[in-house]
């Protein structure tokens, strides 16, 4: 009997041991599972917080890039930028989070204007960045459209006196116009007379007609334009900027001259107001200038031409032989130039009269400068008076 009791006790003991082990195992599994869930939840919260933080930082970067783009637009509304020039540097931006963003601007010149890419980047974490791109069109002296071009060498609201002495007119190609009038485009109003017309080829690309660049004879082509008779009709045909604004810009820049007209190029804007009532001789030009197509008797340069405005009250002062001009001369008077017209200076550009003009004197050279057009002309003459966003140049966020 004693032996049997011991056997029974020895059988029950392993069962109680197994039950305790299972309880311990289940508890351990639950504990591990709870830990995993807790860790997973914590990790998810960290990830979500990181995502939210990245989204916030990305929005900050986009706002900084947009601010850089707005800065570029304001800068381009007042300044000239040419391919190869350094872009301006927007100021750093400190956001509400305390992060500092630096924005780099990249400009690209196009036929219509300037395309701007602004890229903002966080200073503490370089991978946080955004960029935005948009194109702007600068307004200036000329219509910035690509179809806008230099006028022919001779522009009149009225008619031209018949050239009775040999003068010379040089065109970039035979299809180019020689003269245009707001009155009529016929032989009566725009006679060719003794005016010799030839083609010239700028083989060396220096924008100056050299002696060995003159080609064959060309056709004397006439053209007409509307709006005349009318106030400043010749001006309005060539320029987009109002005449009074152009005068004011010259005065504000100190480009108002009675005598001692500076040779060579000038600071912006490339507009001079000429108040010299007498004939303008080489001795009326001051300074020392050198370069391709430039000397002490040269007004303007091939790369930086100048518009010379002769106001109505100044009359029709003649630019005499011995002077070279890169640019355009505009006579506001509708009557003062009807007899004398032009003094004989050599001009790479155009002469514009608001009335009739007398015949050019012997050996005068009128030279069409080439195919510059649209915004290129505003750059050349250094006249910028605003900038507008171009429709359709959508912002590309990165």
C-alpha positions in Angstrom: 0.0 0.0 0.0 2.8 2.4 0.8 4.4 1.6 -2.4 1.3 2.4 -4.4 0.8 5.8 -2.7 4.3 6.8 -3.7 3.7 5.9 -7.2 0.5 8.0 -7.4 2.3 11.0 -6.0 5.1 10.7 -8.4 2.7 10.7 -11.3 0.8 13.9 -10.2 4.0 16.1 -9.8 5.0 16.4 -13.5 1.5 17.6 -14.5 1.7 20.5 -12.0 5.1 21.4 -13.3 3.9 21.4 -17.0 1.0 23.6 -16.1 3.2 26.2 -14.5 5.6 26.2 -17.5 2.8 26.8 -19.9 1.5 29.7 -17.8 5.0 31.2 -17.8 5.4 30.7 -21.5 2.1 32.3 -22.3 2.9 35.2 -20.1 6.3 35.6 -21.7 4.7 35.5 -25.2 2.2 38.1 -24.2 4.9 40.3 -22.7 7.0 40.0 -25.8 4.0 40.8 -28.0 3.1 43.8 -25.9 6.7 45.0 -26.2 6.6 44.6 -30.0 3.3 46.5 -30.2 4.7 49.2 -28.0 7.9 49.5 -30.0 5.9 49.4 -33.3 3.6 52.1 -32.1 6.5 54.2 -30.9 8.3 53.7 -34.2 5.2 54.6 -36.2 4.9 57.8 -34.2 8.5 58.7 -34.8 8.1 58.0 -38.6 4.9 60.0 -38.7 6.6 62.9 -36.9 9.5 62.7 -39.2 7.2 62.7 -42.3 5.3 65.7 -40.9 8.6 67.5 -40.1 9.9 66.8 -43.6 6.7 68.1 -45.2 6.9 71.2 -43.1 10.5 71.7 -44.1 9.7 71.1 -47.7 7.0 73.8 -47.5 9.5 76.2 -46.0 12.0 75.4 -48.8 9.3 76.1 -51.4 8.4 79.4 -49.8 12.1 80.3 -49.7 12.4 79.4 -53.4 9.4 81.5 -54.3 10.8 84.4 -52.3 14.0 84.1 -54.4 12.0 84.1 -57.6 10.2 87.3 -56.5 13.5 88.8 -55.7 14.8 88.0 -59.2 11.7 89.5 -60.8 12.1 92.7 -58.8 15.8 92.8 -59.8 15.1 92.2 -63.5 12.6 95.0 -63.4 15.4 97.5 -62.9 18.6 95.8 -64.2 20.1 94.5 -67.4 21.4 90.9 -67.4 23.3 89.5 -70.3 24.5 85.9 -70.9 27.8 85.5 -69.0 26.9 88.0 -66.3 26.8 86.9 -62.7 23.3 86.5 -61.3 22.3 88.5 -58.2 22.3 86.9 -54.8 19.0 87.0 -52.8 19.3 87.5 -49.0 19.1 84.5 -46.7 15.7 83.7 -45.3 15.2 82.6 -41.7 11.9 80.8 -41.2 9.6 80.5 -38.1 11.3 77.2 -37.2 14.6 79.0 -37.1 16.0 77.2 -40.2 18.1 79.4 -42.6 17.7 79.0 -46.3 20.0 80.2 -49.0 18.7 80.7 -52.6 20.8 80.4 -55.8 19.5 82.0 -59.0 20.2 80.7 -62.4 19.3 83.0 -65.4 18.9 81.9 -69.0 18.5 84.3 -71.8 15.7 83.5 -74.4 14.3 85.3 -77.4 11.4 86.6 -75.3 13.3 87.6 -72.1 15.0 85.9 -69.2 14.1 82.5 -67.6 14.8 82.3 -63.9 15.4 79.2 -61.7 15.5 79.8 -58.0 16.8 76.9 -55.8 16.5 77.2 -52.0 18.4 74.9 -49.7 18.5 74.6 -45.9 21.9 75.5 -44.4 21.8 72.7 -41.8 20.5 69.9 -43.9 21.4 70.1 -47.6 18.9 67.5 -48.7 16.0 69.8 -47.8 15.7 71.9 -50.9 13.2 73.2 -53.5 13.4 75.0 -56.8 11.0 77.0 -58.9 11.3 78.2 -62.5 9.6 81.0 -64.4 10.3 83.3 -67.3 9.9 87.1 -67.3 9.9 89.7 -70.1 11.7 92.9 -69.5 10.1 96.1 -70.8 12.3 98.9 -72.1 12.9 101.3 -74.9 11.7 98.8 -77.5 8.9 96.3 -77.7 10.5 93.2 -76.3 8.8 90.8 -78.7 11.1 88.8 -80.8 9.4 90.2 -83.9 10.4 93.8 -83.0 13.5 94.8 -85.0 15.7 97.8 -85.7 14.2 100.3 -88.1 15.8 101.0 -91.5 18.5 103.6 -91.5 16.2 106.3 -92.6 12.8 106.9 -90.9 10.5 109.9 -91.5 7.1 111.0 -90.6 7.2 113.0 -93.8 9.3 112.9 -97.0 13.0 112.9 -97.9 14.6 115.5 -100.1 16.1 114.0 -103.3 19.8 113.2 -102.7 21.7 115.2 -105.3 25.1 114.3 -104.1 26.5 110.8 -103.6 25.7 109.4 -100.1 26.0 105.8 -99.1 23.6 103.4 -97.4 24.7 99.9 -96.3 22.3 97.1 -95.5 22.9 93.6 -94.0 21.1 91.9 -97.0 19.4 92.8 -100.2 15.9 92.2 -98.7 16.3 94.8 -96.0 14.5 98.1 -96.2 16.4 101.3 -96.8 13.8 103.9 -95.7 10.3 104.1 -94.4 7.8 107.0 -94.2 4.6 107.8 -92.4 3.5 109.7 -95.5 4.0 107.5 -98.6 6.4 104.8 -99.9 6.9 106.0 -103.4 9.6 107.7 -105.5 8.0 111.1 -105.0 8.1 111.0 -101.2 11.3 108.9 -100.9 13.4 109.4 -104.0 16.7 107.5 -104.2 18.5 110.2 -106.2 22.2 109.9 -105.9 22.0 107.6 -102.8 24.1 104.5 -103.4 22.8 101.3 -101.7 25.0 98.3 -101.0 25.2 95.2 -98.9 27.8 94.8 -96.2 28.8 91.6 -94.4 30.1 91.7 -90.8 32.6 88.9 -91.4 34.6 89.5 -88.2 31.6 90.0 -86.0 32.8 93.3 -84.5 29.5 95.1 -85.5 31.5 97.6 -87.5 31.5 98.1 -91.2 35.1 97.6 -92.3 36.3 98.6 -95.8 36.7 95.0 -97.0 33.2 94.0 -95.9 31.2 95.9 -98.6 29.5 93.7 -101.1 27.4 94.2 -104.1 24.8 96.8 -104.8 21.3 96.4 -103.2 17.8 97.5 -104.0 16.5 100.7 -102.5 13.4 99.4 -100.7 10.8 101.7 -99.4 8.2 101.1 -96.7 5.4 103.0 -95.1 3.8 103.0 -91.6 0.5 104.3 -90.2 -0.3 106.9 -87.6 0.9 109.9 -89.5 0.2 112.7 -89.4 -0.1 112.5 -85.7 1.7 113.5 -82.5 5.1 111.8 -82.4 4.1 109.2 -85.0 7.6 108.4 -86.0 8.7 107.9 -82.4 5.7 105.7 -81.7 6.5 103.6 -84.8 10.0 102.7 -83.5 9.9 102.9 -79.7 7.6 101.4 -77.1 8.7 103.8 -74.3 6.8 107.1 -74.3 9.0 110.0 -75.4 8.5 112.0 -72.2 9.6 109.0 -70.2 12.7 108.7 -72.3 13.5 112.4 -71.8 12.9 112.1 -68.0 15.2 109.0 -67.8 18.0 110.9 -69.6 17.6 113.9 -67.3 17.5 111.8 -64.1 20.7 110.0 -65.2 22.5 113.3 -65.9 22.6 112.6 -69.7 21.7 116.1 -70.7 24.2 117.9 -72.9 24.6 121.3 -74.5 28.2 120.8 -75.3 31.1 118.4 -74.4 29.2 115.3 -75.3 31.1 112.3 -73.9 32.6 109.9 -76.5 32.1 106.1 -76.3 29.6 104.2 -74.2 27.7 105.4 -71.2 26.1 104.2 -68.0 22.4 103.1 -68.2 20.2 104.3 -69.7 21.8 104.7 -73.2 19.8 107.9 -73.8 21.2 111.4 -74.3 19.1 114.6 -74.4 20.9 116.9 -76.9 20.3 120.6 -76.2 23.1 121.9 -78.5 21.4 124.2 -81.0 24.4 124.7 -83.2 26.0 122.2 -85.6 27.8 119.5 -83.7 31.5 119.1 -84.6 34.1 116.6 -83.5 35.5 119.3 -81.1 32.2 119.2 -79.3 32.9 115.6 -78.2 34.9 115.1 -75.0 36.9 112.3 -73.5 39.4 109.6 -74.7 37.9 106.5 -76.2 39.4 103.5 -78.1 38.2 100.1 -79.3 36.8 98.5 -82.5 35.0 101.2 -84.4 35.6 103.7 -81.6 37.8 106.7 -81.1 37.7 110.2 -79.5 35.2 111.3 -82.1 32.8 108.4 -81.7 29.5 108.6 -79.9 28.3 105.3 -78.5 30.0 101.9 -79.2 29.0 98.9 -81.3 27.9 96.9 -78.1 26.5 100.0 -76.3 24.7 102.2 -78.8 23.0 105.4 -77.6 19.7 107.1 -78.5 20.2 110.8 -79.1 17.0 112.8 -78.5 16.9 116.2 -80.1 13.9 117.9 -78.5 11.6 120.2 -80.5 13.0 123.4 -78.9 16.6 122.5 -79.9 15.7 122.5 -83.6 17.8 120.5 -86.0 21.5 120.6 -85.0 23.6 118.9 -87.6 26.0 116.1 -86.8 28.9 117.1 -89.0 31.4 115.0 -90.9 34.3 113.6 -88.8 31.9 112.2 -86.2 30.9 108.5 -86.0 27.7 107.5 -84.2 26.6 104.0 -82.9 22.9 104.3 -82.2 20.0 106.4 -83.3 19.3 110.2 -83.6 15.7 111.4 -83.2 14.6 114.8 -84.2 11.3 115.8 -82.5 10.7 118.9 -84.5 8.2 118.5 -87.4 9.7 121.4 -89.4 13.2 122.3 -88.4 14.9 119.6 -90.5 12.9 120.1 -93.7 15.8 121.8 -95.5 19.1 120.6 -94.0 18.2 117.1 -92.6 21.5 115.6 -91.8 25.0 116.9 -91.3 27.2 114.2 -92.8 28.2 112.1 -89.8 28.7 108.4 -90.2 26.0 106.5 -88.3 25.7 102.8 -87.5 22.0 102.8 -86.7 19.2 105.1 -87.8 18.1 108.7 -88.1 14.4 109.4 -87.3 12.6 112.6 -88.2 9.1 113.7 -87.1 8.7 115.6 -90.3 10.3 116.1 -93.7 14.1 116.0 -94.0 16.5 117.6 -96.5 18.8 115.4 -98.6 21.9 114.0 -97.0 25.2 115.6 -98.0 28.0 114.0 -100.0 29.8 111.0 -98.6 27.4 110.5 -95.7 27.3 106.8 -94.6 24.1 105.3 -93.1 24.8 101.8 -91.9 22.1 99.3 -90.8 23.7 97.5 -87.8 22.4 94.0 -88.3 19.6 91.7 -87.0 19.3 92.7 -83.3 15.7 92.5 -82.2 13.3 92.6 -79.3 14.8 92.3 -75.8 18.3 92.4 -77.3 17.8 96.0 -78.3 16.7 96.9 -74.8 19.9 95.3 -73.5 22.0 97.1 -76.1 20.6 100.5 -75.3 20.6 99.7 -71.5 17.0 100.7 -70.9 14.9 98.5 -68.6 11.7 99.9 -67.1 9.9 96.9 -65.6 9.4 93.2 -66.0 6.4 91.0 -66.3 5.9 87.2 -65.9 5.3 85.4 -69.1 2.0 83.5 -69.3 2.5 79.8 -69.7 5.9 79.6 -68.0 4.6 77.5 -65.2 6.5 77.0 -62.0 8.2 73.6 -61.8 8.6 72.5 -58.2 11.3 70.0 -57.3 
